[in-house]
Amino acid sequence: MLAAVNILFLAFVCAWIWKRDTQPLHKLFWPALLAKCLAGIGLGIIYSTYYDPSDTFIFFKLACDQADVAREDFGTYLNVLFTKEQGFFLGEYRTVFFSKITSVLALLTGNNYWISSLYYSLFSFFGAWYLSNTIARLFPNFKAAAVLAFLFFPSAVFWSSGIIKESISMAALFFLSALFLKAWAKERIPVVSLLLAIVCVTVIFKLKYYYLAAFLPIALSALIVKYLSEKLHVNLHVNRPAVVIALWIVIVGCGFAAVTFLHPNFSPAKVLTVITFNNKVFMDVCTPEDVVHYSNLRPTWSSVLINSPWALISGLFRPFIWEANTVFKFITALENFALLVLTIISLRQLRNLFRSSQYLLIISILAYCFVLCIFLALSTPNFGTLARYGAGYLPFFAALVFNQPFIAKWLSRFGL
């Protein structure tokens, strides 16, 4: 009965939103929503069948334990819910925080994993939906690319659905990205959206702090440079791209310097140690064919810089097709191959980059993708883990390389 009530409630909410939806992508609402929900259910099925025990069920078990406490003593539950997270290691803090959020859904669904998974998939969908429609409205030429990248790109959809940290982290990141684009286009942002942005920043910081470490300095720097270029263009001669980019690099550098105070792991003395330590942990427990091998990776800036190009290629395009030795790895490799081909095709557009009025925005998106990709590929070299963590940057990179005339023409047949 409780499951039926929850399903009816979710159906009612979705139908109510769809009926009032006037967004540019209105006709894609149900297909995209269905894809997201099926991805969340599919993730649970795959993990329960092939990877048991797994994070998603461990998280939910912790949440159910907390929900059981709520049923016996709600006061104690509230105390647990709002007590600062405790743990023996950094990842455990994030797990405890995530289990607290999930416990609310477990309480509402009667400890039903699958219904709770639908809730998480819906959260993620609405974030992607909001961002996609914002792009379609503000940048109509990018509409087709946004649809494919944020609503139907397989790995992005799959690895941001169901009961995993990426679901709500990406929902929050998509929302912040949409607000960034609105600010870029000088649209008024309601107070409610700003308050929700604070919640999103808190959630991301608690679960995926490195998303913020890459996103905030680059996004804020782009907005600052855009503002300066409009207000002081006579003095700065910012009609010259080289001056604009130089100014942006300086401000981004200051932003990343500020990030070192955001989290202990980003302090200059620790960040390199964290990267190499995590890398060694994965290399010790994974089979050789399942990891990215680097050239004598050490906790020095020179070593990290030398290995960064291979980390970038691996984080974006590996495993290659010939490296796939399982069905799941082969599916990922096919997607990576398509992304690689489109990237090569897109290289010819670089010569026209600075003719675009949005070149600083494009460069900022690429910078975010590259910084986060390199950091994650170096510290988590396992292909499976990297495919999941890639949800944080791959949709944004895909949105750029999917912006091809032949793709837009093909999608126009479906009314896009």
C-alpha positions in Angstrom: 0.0 0.0 0.0 2.8 2.4 0.9 4.6 1.7 -2.3 1.4 2.3 -4.3 0.9 5.6 -2.5 4.4 6.7 -3.3 4.1 5.8 -7.0 0.8 7.6 -7.3 2.3 10.6 -5.6 5.3 10.7 -7.9 3.1 10.2 -11.0 0.9 13.1 -9.8 3.8 15.4 -9.3 5.3 14.6 -12.7 2.0 15.0 -14.4 1.4 18.3 -12.6 4.8 19.7 -13.6 4.4 18.5 -17.2 1.0 20.0 -17.6 2.3 23.4 -16.5 5.6 23.1 -18.3 6.1 25.7 -21.1 9.8 25.0 -21.6 11.4 24.7 -25.1 11.9 20.9 -24.7 8.4 20.2 -23.4 7.8 17.3 -25.9 10.8 15.5 -24.5 9.7 15.5 -20.9 8.3 12.0 -20.7 11.0 10.2 -22.8 13.7 11.9 -20.8 12.0 11.2 -17.5 11.4 7.5 -18.4 15.1 7.1 -19.4 16.2 8.5 -16.1 13.9 6.3 -14.0 14.8 3.2 -16.0 18.5 4.0 -15.5 18.0 4.2 -11.7 16.2 0.9 -11.6 18.8 -0.6 -14.0 21.6 0.5 -11.8 20.0 -1.3 -8.8 19.5 -4.5 -10.8 23.0 -4.5 -12.2 24.6 -3.9 -8.8 22.4 -6.5 -7.1 23.2 -9.1 -9.8 26.9 -8.5 -10.5 28.4 -6.4 -7.8 26.9 -7.5 -4.5 27.8 -6.1 -2.0 27.8 -2.6 -3.5 27.8 1.0 -2.4 24.2 1.6 -3.4 22.8 -1.1 -1.2 25.3 -0.4 1.6 24.1 3.2 1.6 20.5 2.2 1.7 21.0 -0.3 4.5 22.5 2.5 6.6 19.6 4.7 5.7 17.1 2.0 6.7 18.8 1.5 10.0 18.3 5.2 10.7 14.7 5.1 9.4 14.0 2.2 11.9 15.3 4.5 14.7 12.8 7.2 13.6 9.9 4.7 13.8 10.9 3.8 17.4 12.0 7.2 18.7 11.6 10.2 16.3 13.4 12.5 18.7 16.5 10.4 18.7 16.3 10.2 14.9 16.2 14.0 14.6 19.2 14.2 16.9 21.1 11.8 14.6 19.9 13.7 11.5 21.2 17.0 12.6 24.3 15.9 14.4 27.6 16.6 12.6 28.8 13.7 10.6 31.4 11.5 12.3 33.7 9.0 10.7 37.2 7.4 10.7 38.1 8.5 7.2 37.0 11.2 4.8 34.8 9.0 2.6 32.9 7.9 5.7 31.8 11.5 6.4 30.2 11.7 3.0 28.6 8.3 3.4 27.0 9.2 6.7 25.7 12.5 5.2 24.3 10.7 2.2 22.7 8.0 4.4 21.0 10.7 6.4 19.4 12.2 3.3 18.4 8.7 2.1 16.9 7.8 5.5 14.2 10.4 4.9 13.2 8.5 1.7 13.5 5.2 3.4 11.1 6.5 6.1 8.6 7.7 3.5 8.8 4.5 1.4 8.8 1.9 4.1 12.4 1.0 3.4 11.7 0.3 -0.2 14.9 0.5 -2.2 13.2 0.8 -5.6 10.8 3.5 -4.8 13.6 5.5 -3.1 15.6 5.0 -6.2 12.8 6.6 -8.3 12.9 9.7 -6.0 16.6 10.1 -6.5 16.3 9.6 -10.3 13.6 12.3 -10.3 15.8 14.8 -8.4 18.5 14.2 -10.9 16.2 14.5 -13.8 14.7 17.8 -12.8 18.3 19.2 -12.4 19.2 18.1 -15.9 15.8 19.2 -17.3 16.2 22.7 -15.8 19.7 23.1 -17.3 18.8 21.7 -20.7 15.9 24.0 -21.0 17.9 27.0 -19.9 20.5 26.2 -22.6 17.8 25.7 -25.2 16.2 29.1 -24.3 19.4 31.2 -24.0 21.5 29.5 -26.7 19.1 28.0 -29.3 21.9 26.8 -31.5 23.1 24.5 -28.7 19.6 23.0 -28.1 20.2 19.7 -29.8 23.6 19.3 -28.1 22.1 20.0 -24.7 19.4 17.4 -25.2 21.8 14.7 -26.1 24.4 15.6 -23.5 22.2 16.1 -20.4 19.1 14.1 -21.1 20.1 11.2 -23.2 23.9 10.7 -23.0 24.0 7.1 -21.7 26.8 7.2 -19.1 25.7 10.6 -17.8 22.1 9.4 -17.4 23.0 6.1 -15.9 25.7 7.3 -13.5 23.5 10.1 -12.1 20.4 8.0 -11.4 19.4 5.8 -8.5 20.7 5.7 -5.0 24.3 6.9 -5.5 25.9 10.2 -4.4 26.2 11.4 -8.0 22.4 11.6 -8.4 21.8 14.5 -6.0 25.3 15.9 -6.5 24.7 16.2 -10.3 21.2 17.5 -9.7 22.7 20.3 -7.6 25.5 20.9 -10.1 23.1 21.2 -13.0 21.0 23.7 -11.1 24.1 25.8 -10.3 25.2 25.6 -13.9 21.8 26.9 -15.0 22.0 29.8 -12.6 25.5 30.5 -13.9 24.2 30.7 -17.5 21.4 33.0 -16.4 23.9 35.3 -14.7 26.0 35.1 -17.9 23.0 36.2 -19.9 22.1 38.9 -17.4 18.8 37.4 -16.4 17.3 38.2 -13.1 17.7 35.3 -10.6 14.8 35.0 -8.1 15.7 35.0 -4.4 14.2 31.5 -4.0 16.7 30.3 -6.6 19.6 31.9 -4.7 18.5 30.2 -1.5 18.3 26.9 -3.3 21.7 27.5 -4.7 23.0 27.7 -1.1 21.5 24.3 -0.5 23.0 22.9 -3.7 26.5 24.2 -2.7 26.2 22.6 0.7 25.1 19.3 -0.7 27.9 19.2 -3.3 30.5 20.3 -0.7 29.4 17.4 1.6 29.3 14.8 -1.1 31.6 15.8 -4.0 33.6 18.7 -2.8 36.0 18.5 -5.8 33.1 19.4 -8.2 32.9 22.8 -6.4 36.7 23.1 -6.4 36.7 23.1 -10.2 33.3 24.7 -10.8 33.3 27.8 -8.6 36.7 29.4 -9.4 36.2 28.9 -13.2 32.5 30.0 -13.2 33.0 33.0 -11.0 36.1 34.1 -12.9 34.2 33.9 -16.2 31.5 36.2 -14.8 34.0 38.6 -13.4 35.9 38.9 -16.6 32.7 39.3 -18.6 31.6 42.1 -16.3 34.9 43.8 -16.5 35.0 43.5 -20.3 31.7 45.2 -20.6 32.4 48.0 -18.0 36.0 48.7 -18.8 36.5 47.7 -22.4 38.1 51.0 -23.3 40.8 50.7 -20.7 41.3 46.9 -21.0 41.0 46.6 -24.7 39.2 43.4 -24.0 37.9 43.2 -27.6 41.3 41.5 -28.0 40.8 37.8 -27.0 44.4 37.5 -25.8 43.8 40.2 -23.2 40.6 38.7 -22.1 42.1 35.2 -21.7 45.1 36.6 -19.8 42.9 38.4 -17.4 40.7 35.3 -17.0 43.8 33.1 -16.3 44.9 35.5 -13.6 41.5 35.6 -11.9 41.1 31.8 -12.2 44.6 31.4 -10.6 43.4 33.5 -7.6 40.2 31.4 -7.5 42.1 28.2 -7.2 44.4 29.7 -4.6 41.3 30.4 -2.6 40.1 26.9 -3.1 43.0 25.6 -1.1 41.1 26.9 2.0 37.9 25.2 0.9 38.9 21.7 2.0 41.9 20.1 3.8 42.6 17.9 0.8 43.2 20.9 -1.5 46.0 22.5 0.6 49.2 22.8 -1.5 51.0 20.5 1.0 48.4 17.8 0.8 46.7 17.7 -2.7 49.6 15.9 -4.4 49.8 13.4 -1.6 46.1 12.7 -1.8 46.3 12.1 -5.6 49.2 9.7 -5.4 48.0 7.9 -2.3 44.5 7.3 -3.9 46.2 6.2 -7.1 48.4 3.7 -5.2 45.4 2.2 -3.4 43.6 1.6 -6.7 46.7 0.2 -8.3 47.2 -2.3 -5.4 43.7 -3.7 -5.4 42.8 -3.7 -9.2 43.9 -6.0 -11.9 46.4 -4.4 -14.4 43.9 -4.4 -17.3 41.3 -2.4 -15.4 43.4 0.6 -14.5 45.2 3.6 -16.2 49.0 3.2 -15.9 51.0 6.3 -15.4 54.7 7.0 -15.8 56.2 6.9 -12.3 53.5 9.1 -10.7 54.9 10.8 -7.7 53.7 13.6 -5.3 55.4 16.4 -7.2 54.0 19.0 -9.6 56.4 18.0 -12.4 55.2 14.4 -12.2 51.6 15.4 -12.1 52.0 17.7 -15.1 53.9 15.1 -17.1 51.1 12.5 -16.5 48.2 15.0 -17.0 47.8 14.6 -20.8 47.5 10.8 -20.5 45.1 11.3 -17.6 43.0 13.7 -19.7 42.8 11.2 -22.6 42.0 8.3 -20.3 39.4 10.2 -18.4 37.6 11.3 -21.6 38.1 8.4 -24.0 39.2 5.2 -22.2 38.8 2.3 -22.1 39.4 2.1 -25.9 37.4 -0.6 -27.8 40.4 -3.0 -27.9 40.8 -2.7 -24.1 37.3 -3.9 -23.4 37.3 -7.4 -21.9 33.8 -7.4 -20.4 30.3 -6.5 -21.7 30.0 -3.4 -19.5 33.5 -2.2 -20.4 32.7 -2.7 -24.1 29.5 -0.6 -23.8 31.5 2.2 -22.2 34.2 1.8 -24.9 31.7 2.3 -27.7 30.4 5.5 -26.1 34.0 6.7 -25.6 34.8 5.9 -29.3 31.8 8.0 -30.4 32.9 10.8 -28.2 36.5 10.6 -29.6 35.3 10.7 -33.2 33.1 13.8 -32.5 36.0 15.4 -30.6 38.2 15.0 -33.6 35.5 16.4 -35.9 35.1 19.4 -33.5 38.8 20.3 -33.7 38.3 22.0 -37.0 36.0 24.4 -35.2 38.8 25.7 -33.0 40.0 28.0 -35.7 36.7 29.9 -35.5 36.6 29.8 -31.7 37.5 33.5 -31.1 35.0 34.6 -33.7 32.3 33.5 -31.4 30.9 36.0 -29.0 30.8 33.1 -26.4 34.4 32.0 -26.7 35.1 32.8 -23.0 32.1 30.6 -22.0 33.3 27.8 -24.1 36.9 28.0 -22.8 35.5 28.0 -19.2 33.5 24.9 -19.8 36.5 23.1 -21.3 38.7 24.3 -18.4 36.2 22.8 -15.9 36.0 19.5 -17.7 39.8 19.2 -18.1 40.7 20.2 -14.5 38.1 17.8 -13.0 38.9 15.0 -15.5 42.7 15.1 -14.8 42.2 15.2 -11.1 39.8 12.3 -11.0 41.8 10.2 -13.6 45.0 10.6 -11.7 43.5 9.8 -8.3 41.0 7.1 -9.4 42.6 5.2 -12.3 40.2 2.3 -12.2 38.1 2.3 -15.5 34.9 1.3 -13.7 35.2 4.0 -11.0 36.2 6.6 -13.5 33.2 5.9 -15.7 31.0 6.6 -12.7 32.9 9.7 -11.6 33.0 10.9 -15.2 29.3 11.9 -14.7 30.7 15.1 -13.1 32.3 16.4 -16.3 31.4 14.2 -19.3 28.0 15.8 -20.0 29.5 19.2 -20.2 32.2 18.1 -22.5 29.7 16.1 -24.6 27.5 19.2 -24.9 30.4 21.0 -26.7 31.4 18.2 -29.1 27.8 17.3 -29.9 27.2 20.8 -31.3 27.6 19.6 -34.9 25.4 20.7 -37.8 24.7 17.1 -38.9 23.5 16.2 -35.4 21.2 19.3 -35.2 19.9 18.4 -38.7 19.2 14.8 -37.7 17.4 15.8 -34.5 15.4 18.4 -36.5 13.5 15.5 -37.9 12.0 15.0 -34.5 11.0 18.6 -34.1 14.1 19.8 -32.2 
